[in-house]
Amino acid sequence: MGNSFPFIKNIFGGGSKKQAIDSSQSAQATSQDSPVYSTDYICDVMKNLIEQLKERNIPITECRMSDYHFHEYYIRVNANPETIKTLHFEGAKIVKNSIVCDCHWSIMEFKEETSH
């Protein structure tokens, strides 16, 4: 399966699977959360949301698989949480400042980050 969202891969620096992630481009990997190098397992609900964000030029600041067995992803979006109200989706719920899909419990968190 190919990566239908190549712009996500770019946040990881485009290196090999074994290469360390540049912390300026993506969140640091921890022992509990492995970095994601492929978006092949992202569910259709999250792919749809990612497409909508891409169309609006809203940046994704982090994308990682939080549970490999269940293909559960954590995606952080640099946007005001009010953006959630403007997105169209089915098969997910709004929980606080996040969207959680019903199928894999993937989380898309909206958090506006300011640069200093």
KOLLUMLUM-296426 format. One line per field, with one value per residue: residue number from 1; y, x negated, z negated of N, C-alpha, C in turn. Coordinates in Angstrom, 2 decimals. Example, Ala and Ser with C-alpha at 12.3 -4.5 7.8 and 13.67 -1.06 7.14 Angstrom:
// KOLLUMLUM-296426
resi	(1/2)
nnorth	(-5.69/-2.25)
neast	(-13.19/-12.85)
nup	(-7.80/-7.08)
canorth	(-4.50/-1.06)
caeast	(-12.30/-13.67)
caup	(-7.80/-7.14)
cnorth	(-3.30/0.03)
ceast	(-13.20/-12.90)
cup	(-7.80/-7.87)
// end
This chain:
// KOLLUMLUM-296426
resi	(1/2/3/4/5/6/7/8/9/10/11/12/13/14/15/16/17/18/19/20/21/22/23/24/25/26/27/28/29/30/31/32/33/34/35/36/37/38/39/40/41/42/43/44/45/46/47/48/49/50/51/52/53/54/55/56/57/58/59/60/61/62/63/64/65/66/67/68/69/70/71/72/73/74/75/76/77/78/79/80/81/82/83/84/85/86/87/88/89/90/91/92/93/94/95/96/97/98/99/100/101/102/103/104/105/106/107/108/109/110/111/112/113/114/115/116)
nnorth	(-1.18/2.21/5.50/7.63/10.15/12.00/14.42/14.20/12.42/14.07/15.58/14.06/14.23/12.66/10.55/7.27/4.33/3.60/5.82/8.51/10.83/14.23/16.53/19.11/18.98/17.12/15.45/14.04/10.60/8.23/5.65/4.48/5.29/4.77/6.28/7.16/5.97/5.44/5.99/4.10/2.69/4.42/5.19/5.61/7.68/9.42/9.94/11.37/13.67/14.63/15.25/17.39/19.24/19.59/20.81/23.28/24.27/23.83/23.11/19.92/18.98/16.81/13.30/10.10/6.58/5.41/3.03/0.16/-2.39/-1.99/-0.11/2.53/6.01/9.07/12.35/15.61/18.84/22.05/24.32/26.41/25.12/25.60/25.14/22.56/22.58/23.32/21.26/18.37/15.27/11.76/8.96/9.49/11.16/14.27/15.16/17.14/19.09/17.59/15.15/11.95/8.88/6.32/3.77/3.00/4.37/6.50/9.67/13.05/15.89/19.30/22.06/25.22/26.52/28.86/30.73/31.84)
neast	(-0.83/-0.55/-1.57/0.95/1.03/-1.33/-2.25/-2.15/-4.19/-6.33/-6.62/-8.20/-10.76/-11.54/-13.40/-15.00/-13.33/-14.68/-16.05/-16.63/-14.18/-13.98/-13.67/-12.79/-11.04/-9.11/-7.38/-9.19/-10.06/-8.92/-9.39/-6.93/-5.39/-5.63/-7.14/-5.37/-5.83/-4.47/-1.36/0.43/2.24/4.07/7.38/10.37/11.99/10.21/8.47/10.16/10.59/7.96/7.56/9.37/8.14/5.75/6.66/7.30/4.93/4.06/1.79/0.44/-1.05/-2.00/-2.07/-1.51/-1.64/0.16/0.98/-0.03/1.09/3.89/3.98/4.21/4.06/2.40/2.92/1.85/3.03/2.22/4.18/6.95/9.22/11.88/12.03/12.84/15.62/16.09/15.51/16.43/17.67/18.25/18.71/17.18/16.47/16.76/14.64/13.92/11.27/10.79/11.11/12.38/12.13/14.57/13.88/11.09/10.29/8.65/7.10/7.54/6.17/6.78/4.88/3.86/0.82/-1.54/-4.14/-7.21)
nup	(0.00/0.81/-0.34/-0.67/-1.61/-1.30/-2.36/-5.10/-5.73/-5.29/-7.63/-9.18/-8.33/-6.20/-6.18/-6.50/-7.88/-10.17/-10.92/-13.17/-14.35/-13.56/-16.03/-15.67/-13.59/-14.22/-16.89/-19.66/-19.85/-22.19/-24.68/-25.03/-22.86/-19.53/-16.67/-13.68/-10.48/-8.26/-6.70/-6.08/-7.66/-8.73/-9.50/-7.45/-8.39/-9.73/-7.60/-5.91/-7.50/-7.61/-4.92/-4.67/-6.36/-5.00/-2.63/-3.66/-4.42/-7.05/-9.53/-10.45/-13.33/-14.65/-14.27/-15.07/-15.69/-18.29/-19.34/-18.16/-17.71/-17.51/-15.53/-16.28/-16.17/-17.09/-16.46/-16.19/-15.72/-14.62/-15.38/-16.21/-18.59/-17.90/-15.23/-14.84/-14.70/-12.10/-10.45/-8.51/-9.29/-9.85/-12.01/-14.21/-17.32/-19.09/-21.61/-24.15/-23.14/-20.89/-18.22/-18.14/-16.63/-15.97/-15.17/-15.51/-17.69/-17.31/-17.85/-17.18/-18.04/-18.67/-18.98/-19.45/-18.68/-19.62/-18.19/-19.44)
canorth	(0.00/3.45/6.58/8.55/11.46/12.22/15.61/13.79/11.85/15.16/16.09/13.18/14.47/11.88/9.61/5.86/3.93/3.47/7.10/9.28/11.93/15.56/17.04/20.38/18.69/16.23/15.16/13.00/9.27/7.76/4.20/4.02/5.68/4.69/7.22/6.56/6.23/5.13/6.31/3.04/2.13/5.44/4.87/6.52/8.85/10.33/10.36/12.41/14.87/15.10/15.89/18.69/20.12/19.87/21.78/24.58/24.59/23.77/22.19/18.80/19.12/15.51/12.16/8.88/5.46/5.27/1.62/-0.56/-3.52/-1.53/0.95/3.78/7.12/10.36/13.41/16.94/19.85/23.40/25.13/26.71/24.03/25.96/24.60/21.28/22.84/23.59/20.03/17.46/13.89/10.75/7.86/10.01/12.02/15.38/15.04/18.34/19.75/16.51/14.28/10.56/8.02/5.19/2.48/2.65/5.27/7.48/10.99/14.24/16.97/20.64/22.90/26.34/26.75/30.16/30.74/32.97)
caeast	(0.00/-1.31/-1.18/1.81/0.88/-2.77/-2.59/-2.35/-5.52/-7.29/-6.86/-9.17/-12.08/-11.72/-14.52/-14.67/-12.57/-15.57/-16.66/-16.00/-13.34/-14.43/-12.67/-12.23/-10.02/-8.09/-7.54/-10.16/-9.51/-9.15/-9.34/-5.54/-4.78/-6.54/-6.80/-4.70/-6.53/-3.56/0.03/1.23/3.23/4.99/8.75/10.99/12.49/9.08/7.98/11.08/10.28/6.64/7.77/10.01/7.11/4.80/7.31/7.33/3.54/3.92/0.67/0.41/-2.35/-2.44/-1.28/-2.21/-0.78/0.10/1.20/-0.30/2.00/5.21/3.82/4.70/3.15/2.53/2.61/2.01/3.24/1.96/5.34/7.89/10.21/13.14/11.96/13.57/17.01/16.18/15.18/17.54/17.23/19.13/17.94/16.27/17.10/15.97/14.37/13.15/10.64/10.32/12.03/11.99/12.87/15.25/13.36/9.77/10.06/7.61/7.40/7.02/6.25/6.61/4.22/3.21/-0.52/-2.08/-5.61/-7.79)
caup	(0.00/0.86/-1.22/0.06/-2.23/-1.39/-3.14/-6.50/-5.82/-5.31/-8.99/-9.81/-7.78/-4.98/-6.27/-6.54/-9.05/-11.32/-11.21/-14.25/-13.91/-13.93/-16.96/-15.20/-12.59/-14.75/-18.31/-20.01/-20.11/-23.55/-24.77/-24.94/-21.60/-18.40/-15.59/-12.53/-9.23/-7.18/-7.02/-5.46/-8.57/-9.22/-9.08/-6.49/-9.11/-9.94/-6.28/-5.47/-8.26/-7.17/-3.61/-4.90/-6.92/-3.92/-1.74/-4.35/-4.80/-8.51/-9.74/-11.40/-13.98/-15.14/-13.83/-15.50/-16.05/-19.74/-19.64/-16.93/-17.56/-17.11/-14.53/-16.88/-15.92/-17.76/-15.50/-16.78/-14.69/-15.10/-15.02/-17.27/-18.74/-17.25/-13.87/-14.83/-14.32/-10.66/-9.72/-8.25/-9.49/-10.45/-12.59/-15.22/-18.33/-19.61/-23.04/-24.52/-21.99/-20.03/-17.52/-18.39/-15.71/-16.60/-14.72/-16.06/-18.84/-16.98/-18.41/-16.50/-19.02/-18.13/-19.97/-18.76/-19.21/-19.24/-18.06/-20.17)
cnorth	(1.24/4.48/7.58/9.96/11.77/13.43/15.28/13.23/12.93/15.70/15.23/13.31/13.61/10.89/8.18/5.53/3.85/4.81/7.83/10.45/13.24/16.20/18.39/20.16/17.83/15.98/14.05/11.67/8.88/6.24/3.68/4.28/5.65/5.72/6.47/6.94/5.96/5.49/5.25/2.57/3.17/5.15/5.95/7.79/9.88/10.81/11.49/13.73/15.48/15.81/17.27/19.70/20.54/20.94/23.18/25.04/24.68/22.73/21.09/18.82/17.80/14.44/10.92/7.81/5.27/3.84/0.83/-1.68/-3.10/-0.46/2.27/4.87/8.29/11.40/14.74/17.96/21.23/24.31/25.35/25.57/24.34/25.46/23.31/21.48/23.04/22.35/19.14/16.03/13.06/9.66/8.32/10.92/13.16/15.18/16.16/18.99/18.73/15.86/12.87/9.67/6.82/3.85/2.08/3.49/6.22/8.85/12.06/15.41/18.30/21.53/23.99/26.62/28.09/30.07/32.00/33.47)
ceast	(-0.87/-0.80/-0.36/1.77/-0.60/-3.15/-2.76/-3.74/-6.57/-7.55/-7.86/-10.56/-12.41/-12.87/-14.06/-13.93/-13.42/-16.14/-15.90/-15.22/-13.93/-13.35/-12.11/-11.11/-8.89/-8.36/-8.55/-9.43/-9.85/-9.08/-7.91/-4.91/-5.82/-6.17/-6.17/-5.48/-5.65/-2.15/0.97/2.38/4.17/6.37/9.31/11.51/11.37/8.50/8.84/10.79/8.94/6.76/8.38/9.00/6.12/5.37/7.31/5.94/3.36/2.86/0.94/-0.98/-2.87/-1.50/-2.07/-1.19/-0.93/0.37/1.10/0.72/3.37/5.18/4.42/3.64/3.43/2.06/2.86/2.03/3.01/3.09/6.20/8.90/11.56/13.19/12.76/14.99/17.18/15.89/16.40/17.04/18.35/18.24/16.92/17.06/16.16/15.86/13.41/12.60/10.12/11.48/11.51/12.82/13.44/14.59/12.05/9.41/8.89/8.07/6.74/7.26/5.96/6.06/3.46/1.88/-1.01/-3.59/-6.14/-9.02)
cup	(0.00/-0.12/-0.43/-0.52/-2.40/-2.22/-4.61/-6.67/-5.94/-6.71/-9.73/-9.22/-6.58/-5.02/-6.28/-7.83/-10.30/-11.76/-12.30/-13.66/-14.42/-14.80/-16.53/-14.18/-13.14/-16.22/-18.51/-20.24/-21.53/-23.56/-24.64/-23.58/-20.49/-17.36/-14.43/-11.28/-8.04/-7.62/-6.43/-6.35/-9.16/-8.65/-8.15/-7.15/-9.26/-8.61/-5.73/-6.19/-7.84/-5.82/-3.78/-5.45/-5.85/-2.97/-2.34/-4.79/-6.32/-8.82/-10.77/-12.01/-14.54/-14.62/-14.20/-15.83/-17.56/-20.19/-18.34/-16.68/-17.02/-16.02/-15.01/-16.71/-16.85/-16.75/-16.20/-15.65/-15.31/-14.62/-16.25/-17.37/-18.10/-15.80/-13.75/-14.32/-12.81/-9.81/-9.58/-8.40/-10.09/-11.01/-13.61/-16.16/-18.70/-21.12/-23.41/-23.27/-20.98/-19.29/-17.71/-17.47/-16.46/-16.28/-15.39/-17.29/-18.58/-17.46/-17.55/-17.45/-18.35/-19.23/-19.23/-19.45/-18.71/-19.16/-18.71/-19.50)
// end
